[in-house]
């Protein structure tokens, strides 16, 4: 949850640490949301860090869905769920909010669950793609923080 200057309590839909982005006085973009079961009436969408960084992790999948109209979403594979399956191709969409030394890092908050998920992706590497989504061409180069044997088919870069 994030409290705005005007006193609104906003939901933050990002499981990362975000300590580099969320701090008193920093600029945030929020959008109003409706729903009877919600505790908040707004959602943090992006945070300023020399450019707008999307911190609403649902936006990445919503965007990818537009490019994958025939794909099945939220597919169970092993002990994990993969974002999309299009035929025999499995696609996991990841956003990135952490930049260190000019390099976009993923994940920003390593967890045991995240490690297991990445291991599932490694098993599927011959059938998968990495989909990078950046908001503008000033976004730093992307590099996974996972040191592993991950090699995937061609990467797809979307720049908005």
RAGIDA-V307408 format. One record per backbone hydrogen bond with DSSP energy under -1.0 kcal/mol. NH is the residue of the N-H (numbers start at 0). CO is the residue of the C=O. E is the energy in kcal/mol with one decimal. If there is no record, write none. Layout:
NH&CO&E, NH&CO&E
This chain:
1&9&-2.8, 3&7&-2.9, 6&3&-1.8, 9&1&-3.5, 10&41&-2.5, 13&11&-1.5, 20&17&-1.8, 21&17&-3.1, 25&22&-2.1, 28&45&-3.1, 30&42&-2.3, 32&40&-2.5, 37&34&-1.1, 42&30&-2.6, 43&10&-2.9, 44&28&-3.3, 45&28&-1.2, 46&52&-2.2, 47&26&-2.4, 48&50&-2.1, 52&46&-2.9, 54&44&-2.1, 55&44&-1.2, 56&12&-2.6, 56&54&-1.1, 58&55&-2.1, 61&57&-2.2, 62&58&-2.4, 63&59&-2.4, 64&60&-2.6, 66&63&-1.1, 70&67&-1.5, 71&84&-3.0, 73&82&-2.6, 74&81&-2.6, 76&79&-2.7, 79&76&-2.4, 81&74&-3.3, 83&90&-2.4, 84&71&-2.1, 85&88&-2.9, 88&85&-1.8, 89&126&-1.4, 90&83&-3.0, 99&102&-2.5, 102&99&-1.7, 103&140&-3.2, 104&97&-3.4, 114&110&-2.3, 115&111&-2.4, 116&112&-2.3, 117&113&-2.5, 118&114&-2.1, 119&115&-2.0, 120&116&-2.0, 121&117&-2.3, 122&118&-1.8, 123&119&-1.1, 124&121&-1.4, 126&123&-2.6, 131&155&-2.9, 133&157&-2.8, 138&135&-1.8, 142&103&-2.4, 144&105&-4.1, 152&127&-1.2, 155&129&-2.2, 157&131&-2.8, 159&133&-2.4
